[in-house]
Amino acid sequence: MSFFRFDNLEFDYEPFPIGYQRDVVNPEFYERMVAAWPAQEHFCYMPALGLKYSLSERNHPDQYSRVVKSDPVWNAVWQEIKSTDFIDRVIEGLRKQHIDLGISPQSGLSDLKPRTFTESFWRRLSRRKASQLRSRFEFSMMPSAGGCIKPHTDAPQKLITLVYSIVTIGEWNIAWGGGTDVLRVKEPRHSFNHVNRQAEFSEVDVIKTFDFVPNQLVVFVKTFNSWHAVRPMTADAPHAMRRTLTINIEASSDF
């Protein structure tokens, strides 16, 4: 059974491919995800990234493992996200929006000769089966009073990032912030950022913001200039949290 839908994505293509979709999960299962959200004491504080808390395979892995094994909601989500079918459906959803990474679900490399270095890179990746890519997800929280993620482009091994919002309907006030900002660096010489150098908020301009709303997916492709961030939030409700599943599709370590 698939919980996540990618059939109504809407994309912008400049300065990098980024899009969104509302109502990604059916309302009944969405309410179960909200109710099952892990307690804050399981999370790892991540000050180097801004002001956020993380629970993942890498951050507090023992607690993460207990959550996904013991809770039927997160166990079902884990099984879906870890499946080859999930990766295939994301790739196909991007392809339908004219974002072709040279990876054909279940069928591999096309017969066309690569024309550019970038195309050659993605074709090299597509020689590998979908099962040789990997997907993982992180429980992420940022406090509505000051929470943020600094400007960055994502690590080189990440291919696709999906940020899925999980808050109760009516819980979040858009005026607090928390949206995903699409950025452009002010200094053109810093635009190329394949290795994921962090920048300060003063070094970037905001091109567009995808507001933080319930049951919404923001998805983008890692590029040399996929600058994005979450600006410091401004709520007077310090206990309110911006909660997301951050899902990454990555190249395997032997790529």
C-alpha positions in Angstrom: 0.0 0.0 0.0 1.3 3.5 -0.9 0.6 6.4 1.4 2.3 9.2 -0.5 0.9 10.6 -3.8 2.9 12.4 -6.4 0.2 12.8 -9.0 -0.4 16.6 -8.7 3.1 18.1 -8.5 3.5 21.7 -9.6 7.0 22.9 -10.4 9.2 25.9 -10.8 12.3 25.4 -12.9 14.5 28.4 -12.0 17.0 28.6 -10.5 16.6 24.9 -9.9 13.7 22.4 -10.1 11.5 22.7 -7.1 7.8 22.0 -6.7 5.1 21.1 -4.3 1.9 19.2 -3.8 -0.9 19.6 -1.3 -3.0 16.7 0.2 -0.2 14.2 -0.3 -1.5 11.6 2.2 -5.2 10.7 2.8 -6.7 12.6 5.8 -7.2 9.5 8.0 -3.6 8.3 7.8 -2.4 11.9 8.0 -4.1 12.3 11.4 -2.5 9.1 12.6 1.0 10.4 11.6 0.4 13.7 13.5 -0.7 11.7 16.6 2.2 9.3 16.4 4.9 12.0 16.1 7.9 11.0 18.4 8.5 12.8 21.7 11.1 15.5 21.7 13.4 13.7 24.1 14.2 11.2 21.3 15.7 13.9 19.1 19.2 15.2 18.6 19.8 19.0 18.8 21.6 20.2 15.6 22.9 23.7 16.3 25.5 23.6 13.4 22.6 23.6 10.9 20.7 26.5 12.5 18.2 25.7 15.2 16.6 22.3 14.7 16.1 18.8 16.2 16.7 15.6 14.3 15.8 11.9 14.7 17.2 9.7 12.0 19.3 6.7 11.1 22.3 9.0 11.8 21.1 11.2 14.6 20.1 9.1 17.7 19.9 5.9 15.6 18.9 3.7 18.5 15.9 5.8 19.4 15.0 6.1 15.7 15.1 2.3 15.3 12.9 1.8 18.3 10.3 4.3 17.0 10.1 2.8 13.5 10.0 -0.8 14.8 7.5 -0.3 17.6 5.0 2.2 16.1 2.8 0.7 13.4 2.4 4.1 11.6 6.1 4.7 11.3 6.8 1.1 10.5 4.5 1.4 7.6 6.0 4.7 6.5 9.5 3.3 6.8 8.7 0.2 4.7 7.2 2.4 1.9 10.0 5.0 1.8 12.7 2.2 1.9 11.1 0.4 -1.1 12.3 0.5 -4.7 8.8 1.3 -5.7 8.9 4.5 -3.7 12.0 5.7 -5.5 10.5 4.7 -8.9 7.3 6.7 -8.2 9.3 9.8 -7.2 11.4 9.6 -10.4 8.4 9.0 -12.5 6.6 12.0 -10.8 9.5 14.2 -11.7 9.7 12.9 -15.3 6.0 13.8 -15.8 7.0 17.4 -14.9 9.8 17.4 -17.6 12.6 16.7 -15.0 14.3 13.7 -16.5 17.4 12.6 -14.5 18.2 9.8 -17.0 16.9 7.2 -14.7 14.1 5.1 -16.1 12.1 3.2 -13.4 12.8 -0.5 -13.6 14.4 -0.2 -17.0 17.7 1.6 -16.5 19.8 3.5 -19.1 18.3 4.8 -22.3 20.0 4.2 -25.7 20.7 7.9 -26.4 24.3 9.0 -26.4 25.0 11.6 -23.6 25.5 15.1 -25.0 26.9 16.9 -21.9 28.9 16.2 -18.8 25.8 16.6 -16.6 23.8 14.2 -18.8 26.7 11.7 -18.7 26.8 11.9 -14.9 23.1 11.1 -14.7 23.4 8.3 -17.3 26.3 6.8 -15.3 23.9 6.8 -12.3 21.1 5.2 -14.3 23.2 2.2 -15.2 22.5 1.2 -11.6 19.2 -0.4 -10.8 16.7 1.6 -8.7 17.5 -0.8 -5.9 21.1 0.5 -5.9 19.8 3.9 -5.0 18.7 4.4 -1.4 16.1 6.4 0.4 15.9 7.4 4.0 13.9 9.8 6.1 14.5 12.1 9.1 12.0 13.3 11.7 12.8 17.0 11.8 11.6 19.7 14.2 12.2 23.4 14.5 10.8 25.6 17.3 8.5 28.3 16.0 10.4 30.8 18.1 13.8 31.2 16.4 14.0 27.8 14.6 15.8 27.9 11.3 18.0 26.1 8.8 20.9 28.0 7.3 21.2 28.5 3.5 22.8 25.4 1.8 22.4 23.3 -1.3 22.5 19.7 0.2 25.2 17.2 0.3 26.6 15.9 -3.0 25.3 12.3 -2.6 21.7 13.6 -2.3 19.8 13.4 -5.6 16.3 14.3 -4.6 14.9 15.8 -1.4 11.3 15.7 -0.3 10.1 17.8 2.7 6.7 16.7 4.0 4.8 18.8 6.5 3.2 17.1 9.6 1.2 19.5 11.8 -2.4 19.5 12.9 -4.9 21.4 10.7 -5.1 24.9 12.3 -2.0 24.4 14.5 0.4 26.5 12.4 0.1 30.2 11.7 1.8 31.1 8.4 2.7 34.5 9.8 5.2 32.7 12.0 7.3 31.7 9.0 8.6 28.2 8.6 8.3 28.1 4.8 11.0 26.6 2.5 12.9 29.5 0.9 14.3 29.3 -2.6 17.4 31.4 -2.6 20.0 33.1 -4.9 23.4 34.1 -3.5 24.2 37.8 -3.8 27.7 37.1 -5.0 27.6 35.2 -8.3 31.1 33.6 -7.7 29.5 31.7 -4.8 26.6 30.3 -6.9 28.5 27.1 -7.6 28.1 25.1 -4.4 28.3 21.4 -5.2 30.0 20.6 -1.9 27.3 22.2 0.2 29.0 25.1 1.8 26.7 26.9 4.3 26.0 30.6 3.8 24.6 33.3 6.1 21.2 34.7 5.6 22.8 38.1 4.8 24.5 36.5 1.8 21.4 35.4 -0.1 18.2 36.8 -1.6 14.9 35.1 -1.3 13.3 34.3 -4.7 10.2 32.5 -3.5 8.8 30.9 -0.3 6.8 27.7 -0.2 4.6 28.3 2.9 4.6 25.7 5.6 1.1 24.2 5.5 -0.2 20.8 6.7 0.0 17.7 4.5 2.2 19.4 1.9 5.2 18.1 0.0 8.1 20.3 -1.2 10.4 18.4 -3.5 13.6 19.5 -5.3 16.6 18.2 -7.2 20.0 18.7 -5.8 22.1 20.9 -8.2 25.2 23.1 -7.9 22.9 26.0 -7.0 20.0 24.5 -5.2 20.3 27.1 -2.4 17.4 26.9 0.1 16.8 27.6 3.8 14.2 28.2 6.5 14.5 31.7 7.9 14.4 32.2 11.7 10.7 31.9 12.8 9.0 34.6 14.8 6.2 33.0 16.9 5.4 33.9 20.4 4.5 30.3 21.0 7.8 28.6 21.8 6.3 25.2 22.2 4.9 25.1 18.7 7.1 23.1 16.4 7.6 23.0 12.6 7.5 19.2 12.1 8.5 17.5 8.9 9.6 14.2 7.4 12.7 15.0 5.3 13.1 12.3 2.8 16.3 11.9 0.7 17.0 9.7 -2.3 20.7 9.3 -2.6 23.4 7.6 -4.5 24.8 4.5 -2.8 28.2 4.7 -1.2 29.8 2.6 -4.0 28.6 5.1 -6.8 
